[in-house]
Amino acid sequence: MAQPWETIDKVETPDGILELRKRGARDFLIMINNRVLMNSSANRSEIKLGEEACRLVAARRGPRVLIGGLGMGLTLRAALDSLPSSARVMVAELNPVVAGWCRGPLAGLTKNAASDPRVTIVIDDVAAVIARSAQPGSQQFDAIIIDLYEGPGSATDAHHDPFYGSRALKTTAAALAQTGVFAVWGETSDAAFEKRLAATGFSVERLRPGRGGLRHVVYIAQKID
């Protein structure tokens, strides 16, 4: 008989009640308004996202990586495992409680990735972090990874979406170093998003990690210089 889920922490946010639930030793859910955002047992796409993005920049000298969205830290762990000791990883997370969860009850899932000395967690909107890095004279990133609970899709505003619209993609390109990588998690494929990436000057690869079951999408786009 399956054990019941237990709420171990919750907090009010502008988007509703953000909640961490646990069942047994290693099963966790992050939920908002009873909607599942992350499940610790369904993580292959998040791991592929971190691995593939960082594999392409790992050989660079002191690669700088930005991850938008901490979640359970699974993408972060995959990124760290693919990067050298000289790498620097910034994670932009809107909710400070999530950082606390990743350093506390979720730490065992990721070998305490959130406390790795290569990692800096900032409580900020990742779109604002990207915009600052895109300014002339600012330090660019070698890879930008967007791992948010809503990826690109048919409802995306093609021009004004803060992450996947054409204006945002131009800003992201400016925030990336030469041949930098832009990696994005999505629930489903979005042909319009792929076209916007190509129009902005990115090569685009679409991955569907795993076999069978729910297969999310990982976009690996590389800046063409």
N, C-alpha and C positions, 0 to 999 in steps of 0.2 A: 504494500500500500504506500502510495507516494506521500511524502511528508508535506505538511501545509507550508505555504509561504509566510514568512514573518517579516513585518516592517521593522527595520532596525534604525531608520532615520527618515525624516521628511522635512521639507522646508517650503514655505510659500515663495513663489517667484512671480514676475510679471506675466508669465505664461500659464500659471497654475501651480498645483502642488507637485513638487519634485520629490520623488520617493525612492529609497533604496530598500529592496526586499531580498531576503535570504532564505534558502531552503537547503538543509544539510550543510556540508562543509564547504562546497565550492560552487553552488548554484546561486547566482545573483541576477536580479533584474533592476534596471533603472527605469522608472516610469514617470510620466507626467500626466496628471489628470486621468490616471488609470490606463493610459496608453503606454505600451512597452516601447522604450527607446533603445534599450540594449539588453541582450541576454548573454550571459557569460558562456553558455554552451553553444551559441551560434555566432562564431567569430571569424570564420575563414576569410570572408571578404575584407574585414578590417586588418587582419594579419597580412593579406596579400597587398593591400594598399600601402602599408608601411614598408614592407619588404621591397616591392618593385620600385617605389619612388626613390628609396635611399640606395638601392643597389646601383642606380645610374649615377649617383653623385659621390659614392663612398670613396672613390680614388682621388677626389679633389683634396687640396690642402686645406685642412680645417673646415670641412663643409658646414654651412649654416642651413638649418632646416626649421621651418615654421609649420606647426600643426595647429589647425583650427578645430577645437573641440577635444576635450580630454576623455570624456566618457569613462569607461572602466580602465583606461590606460593600455588597452590591447594593441591599438595602432602604434602608440608610443613605444611599447615593448618591442614590437616587430621592427620599428625604425632603429631603435638603439642596437638591436642585435645585428643590424645590417650596416652599421656605421663604425668608423674607427674611434679610438679614444680621443682624438683631437676634435671630434665633431662638437657642435653646439646646437642644441635643440630648444627652441622656444615653443611653448604650448600656450595658446590663447584660449582661455576658458571663461565663460560669462559668470558662472556660479561658483563662488569660493567653496561651498560645501562639497562640490564634486572633487576638488583638489584634496580636501580633508578625507573623503571616502577613499581616494586612491592611495593616500598615505596611511590609511587606517584599515578598515575592514576588507578593502579590495586589494591591499598590497600583496597578499600571497598569490593572487592570480598572475601578477606581472613581475615577480621578483623585485618588488618595490621600485618599479620603473620611475615613478614620480619623484623619487628621492635620489635618482642617479645624479652624480656630480656634473654630468653634461647637460642637465635639464634645468631650464628656467620656466616656471609657470607664471604667467601674467594674467590677472583678472581684467579682461578687456575683450572687446569685440574684435574678432580676427580681421574683419573688413577694415577696421581702423588701423590695425597693425600693418596690414598690407599697404594701405594708402600712405602711411608715413614712410615706409620703406621705398615707395615708388617716387618719393620726392628727390629732385636733383641733389646729389651730394650724400644721400643716405646710403647705408650699407645694405646691399641686396642679399637675398636668400638664394641658395643653390637649389632648394626644393621647397615648395609650398604644398602642404597636404590638407585638404578640406575633408573632415570626417564629421559631418553634422547629420542630425537625424532626418533632415529633409534634403535630399540631393536634387539635382536638376530633373525636370519633368515637364509634362505637357502644360502645366499651369505656370511655369516660370515666365516672368516678364522678360522678354527677349532683350530689352534695352536697359531696364532699370533694376533688375534683380541685383542685390548687393554682392553676390558671389558668382552667379552664373550668367548674368546679362552681359551684353557686349561692352558696356562701359566698364563694368567690373573686370572683365577679362583683359582689357587694355591696361588697367591699373596693375593687375597681377603680372602681366608681361613686363611692365616697367619695374616691378619689385623683384624680378628674377635676374640673376646673373646670366651671363652668356650660356646658351644651351641649357638653361635651368629647367627644372621639372615641376609641372603642376599636376598633382594627383587628386582625384575627386572620387568619393564614394557616392553611389546612387542606388536607389531601390530598383530602378528599371532603366533600360536603355532610353536615350533621348537623342534622336537624330538631329534635332534643331540645335541642341547644345554642341554636338560634334561639329556642325557646320560653323557655329560661331567661334569655336576654338580654332578651326582651320583658317577662318577669315582673319583672326587676330594674329596669326603667324605661329601656330603650334602644329607639330605633327601629333597625331592622335592614335592611341591604341586603346581598344575596348576589351576588357577581360571579364570573364564570367567564372570566378573561382569555384572549384569543386565540381561534383557530379551529383545529380539528383537533388531533391528537396528544393528549398528556397535558395535561389542563386542570385545574389545581388550583383551589381555592376561596379567595376573599378576602371576609371579612366586614367590613363597615364599619358599626359601631354608633355611634349618637350619643345621648348622655345627654339625656333629656327632663326639663326643669326647669319 
